[in-house]
Amino acid sequence: MSDWPDRRLIDLFGIRHPILQAPMAGASGVALAVAVSRAGGLGALPCALLSPEEAQAQVEAFRQAAGGPLNLNFFCHTPPTPDLAAEAAWMAALSPYYAELGLDPEAPRPAATRAPFDDAFCALVETTRPEVVSFHFGLPTAGLLARVRASGARVISSATTVEEAVWLAERGCDAVIAMGFEAGGHRASFLTDDMSAQPGTFALVPQIVDAVDLPVIAAGGVADGRGVAAALALGAAGVQVGTAYLRSPESLVPDFHRQALAAARDDGTAVTNLFTGRPARGISNRLMAEIGPMSAAATPFPTAAGALAPLRSARPGPDFSNMWAGQGAALARESGAEDVTLALARDGLARLARLSGRPRPA
Ligand SMILES: Cc1cc2nc3c(=O)[nH]c(=O)nc-3n(C[C@H](O)[C@H](O)[C@H](O)COP(=O)(O)O)c2cc1C
């Protein structure tokens, strides 16, 4: 069961299977991380929607329930300076929905909540000492990164192009996540805004493998043993899996999101910037259909979310809510996260054995 042909991530992180649970802010928490860890994968806690105190409580809960290593995940965007004209334009684009729901566009709105990695989060890393720290949207400042490394954590981040992978390798990452265009959630891209040119996993993984002398983790569309075997055949040392866990009881997504996942098809997702201002892949819904999934009016990440909050409160459900998911959404099964992880490992190994002509593992 642990007969993996490439042991680089197993040794680097101290895990049994080279399967990383994708940190999924808002969609995953302690229960999912513990379940994946128990199965021998790398459990992750996303911190982008948490305060440092909430994150610390989650790390402690994970440590009490699981013996395995932990990946603590942070966004590292630069918050934009407020721009009243841009905010007015975004409100104007949403005004028909405010009118439909009888909402006052002048009423105070909540501020955007996605927080970047900063001194307080870095202090949390130094105190709680996760084995792995992962970043989305590049890396933090050199000073913060040096402190993370000094804590003893392995550092990983996502690349959506070869150029981004080389940039991460040059700054000392221990492994690189190759995030193909199929992937659910925010595009990790930080050196490009051009979504029309983002490569898919099948093209991206071998090109990053060729370009950097680091273990590469394939992400995007890996949802069962076939995806695991394909990723390793392309030269990846392991996989990061998000969407395949979203229907597990441990996932935190609301019922309407679960129903959309259960009904998902191969062509049911799109990359949209409407919900936060940054391109992200999610299940297509009414807002995306009516405004178009990408809008020049959406204010920069993460502020676009603020203007949507009253719509989401007034009408909870799929119309105005992001339902992040990757192109493999229809492959997600309604199984516990421990079973999903064990199946990824078992079926992935069986497929690899079949491809290499070796006898199948028991
Ligand atoms: C619901 C959801 C939320 C996500 N949130 C984060 C996050 O907070 N941090 C992060 O590094 N990646 C996040 N991602 C991206 C994942 O790390 C990963 O790249 C992606 O799930 C892989 O593709 P897949 O969904 O096809 O498995 C998210 C993905 C999803 C589906």
The ligand as an SDF file (V2000), in Angstrom:
LIG
                    3D

 31 33  0  0  0  0  0  0  0  0999 V2000
  -13.3750   25.3210   -2.6000 C   0  0  0  0  0  0  0  0  0  0  0  0
  -11.9330   25.5980   -2.8810 C   0  0  0  0  0  0  0  0  0  0  0  0
  -11.2270   26.5150   -2.0920 C   0  0  0  0  0  0  0  0  0  0  0  0
   -9.8590   26.7200   -2.2930 C   0  0  0  0  0  0  0  0  0  0  0  0
   -9.1900   27.5440   -1.4390 N   0  0  0  0  0  0  0  0  0  0  0  0
   -7.8230   27.5700   -1.4760 C   0  0  0  0  0  0  0  0  0  0  0  0
   -7.0950   28.2030   -0.4250 C   0  0  0  0  0  0  0  0  0  0  0  0
   -7.6330   28.7560    0.5210 O   0  0  0  0  0  0  0  0  0  0  0  0
   -5.7280   28.1660   -0.5100 N   0  0  0  0  0  0  0  0  0  0  0  0
   -5.0690   27.5300   -1.5360 C   0  0  0  0  0  0  0  0  0  0  0  0
   -3.8230   27.5170   -1.5360 O   0  0  0  0  0  0  0  0  0  0  0  0
   -5.7460   26.9240   -2.5390 N   0  0  0  0  0  0  0  0  0  0  0  0
   -7.1040   26.9150   -2.5100 C   0  0  0  0  0  0  0  0  0  0  0  0
   -7.8050   26.2460   -3.5000 N   0  0  0  0  0  0  0  0  0  0  0  0
   -7.0580   25.6320   -4.6240 C   0  0  0  0  0  0  0  0  0  0  0  0
   -6.5260   24.2680   -4.2270 C   0  0  0  0  0  0  0  0  0  0  0  0
   -5.3830   24.4190   -3.3990 O   0  0  0  0  0  0  0  0  0  0  0  0
   -6.0980   23.3710   -5.4100 C   0  0  0  0  0  0  0  0  0  0  0  0
   -5.1740   24.0350   -6.2200 O   0  0  0  0  0  0  0  0  0  0  0  0
   -7.2560   22.8930   -6.2610 C   0  0  0  0  0  0  0  0  0  0  0  0
   -8.3490   22.5090   -5.4710 O   0  0  0  0  0  0  0  0  0  0  0  0
   -6.8040   21.7060   -7.1140 C   0  0  0  0  0  0  0  0  0  0  0  0
   -7.7230   21.4160   -8.1300 O   0  0  0  0  0  0  0  0  0  0  0  0
   -9.0180   20.4650   -7.9370 P   0  0  0  0  0  0  0  0  0  0  0  0
  -10.0130   21.3300   -7.2290 O   0  0  0  0  0  0  0  0  0  0  0  0
   -9.4070   20.1320   -9.3280 O   0  0  0  0  0  0  0  0  0  0  0  0
   -8.6100   19.2790   -7.1200 O   0  0  0  0  0  0  0  0  0  0  0  0
   -9.1810   26.0420   -3.3400 C   0  0  0  0  0  0  0  0  0  0  0  0
   -9.8950   25.1560   -4.1480 C   0  0  0  0  0  0  0  0  0  0  0  0
  -11.2420   24.9220   -3.9360 C   0  0  0  0  0  0  0  0  0  0  0  0
  -11.9730   23.9180   -4.8000 C   0  0  0  0  0  0  0  0  0  0  0  0
  1  2  1  0
  2  3  1  0
  2 30  2  0
  3  4  2  0
  4  5  1  0
  4 28  1  0
  5  6  2  0
  6  7  1  0
  6 13  1  0
  7  8  2  0
  7  9  1  0
  9 10  1  0
 10 11  2  0
 10 12  1  0
 12 13  2  0
 13 14  1  0
 14 15  1  0
 14 28  1  0
 15 16  1  0
 16 17  1  0
 16 18  1  0
 18 19  1  0
 18 20  1  0
 20 21  1  0
 20 22  1  0
 22 23  1  0
 23 24  1  0
 24 25  2  0
 24 26  1  0
 24 27  1  0
 28 29  2  0
 29 30  1  0
 30 31  1  0
M  END
$$$$
